């Protein structure tokens, strides 16, 4: 008997595909996990927890990335977009594999804005696709 695959929020995998295409990131190097476990606490003086994490490893000399979004995230797609923004910046800087440290508020806000823009663009395109599909049914 085959085990069921992971269950993701609506649009989660499609948004990852959109982000990979938009930023020209090989989707074979990016993996996602939607985790129902408790997220780690924020480091530093800020109270709270991480609702998503970006992890990095090398496999046979090739970098791979794991984006974990915790179920406690208010908007899982927005969290996915935020962590993907970290990935894109890390690739540009060549700094993948950074350690988990206190958040830099200015950078985090920049990633939040980018994630909101990307999610809005994705949803607009998804709406266009859905209206195009509906138009052919009349």
C-alpha positions, -999 to 999 in steps of 0.1 A, spaced: 0 0 0 14 33 -10 19 60 16 1 93 9 23 122 -1 27 152 21 -3 175 25 4 212 17 -18 243 19 -37 252 -13 -13 267 -39 18 260 -19 36 238 -45 24 260 -74 38 291 -56 71 274 -52 71 266 -90 62 302 -97 91 314 -76 116 291 -91 106 302 -126 106 339 -117 140 338 -101 156 312 -124 163 288 -95 165 251 -103 134 235 -88 153 202 -84 175 219 -58 147 233 -37 126 211 -13 97 221 9 83 208 41 51 218 59 58 209 95 32 205 122 58 204 149 67 233 172 89 260 155 121 271 172 121 303 193 136 334 179 172 341 189 181 374 204 160 398 224 129 396 203 101 374 216 83 349 193 92 320 170 103 314 135 74 304 113 97 293 85 133 283 80 158 279 52 183 251 54 212 243 31 234 213 23 257 201 -4 250 167 -20 276 154 -44 290 189 -48 256 204 -56 238 228 -33 203 219 -21 178 239 -1 151 230 22 124 255 31 104 245 61 71 263 68 56 256 102 18 251 105 16 279 130 24 304 102 -6 327 97 0 327 59 20 297 48 24 310 12 37 343 25 62 325 47 73 303 18 79 335 -2 98 351 26 121 321 30 125 319 -8 136 356 -8 163 346 17 174 318 -7 176 342 -37 197 367 -17 220 339 -4 225 326 -40 234 361 -52 258 367 -23 272 331 -24 265 329 13 243 298 15 246 279 48 244 308 72 237 299 108 205 306 126 209 339 144 190 369 156 169 384 128 181 416 112 149 437 113 156 457 81 164 427 60 134 408 73 111 437 64 127 438 29 120 400 25 84 405 38 78 432 11 93 411 -16 73 380 -5 41 401 -5 48 414 -40 56 379 -53 25 364 -37 3 391 -52 18 385 -86 13 347 -82 -23 352 -71 -30 376 -100 -16 351 -125 -35 322 -109 -67 343 -112 -60 349 -149 -54 312 -155 -87 303 -137 -107 329 -156 -91 317 -189 -102 281 -180 -137 292 -171 -141 312 -204 -137 281 -225 -166 263 -208 -194 286 -220 
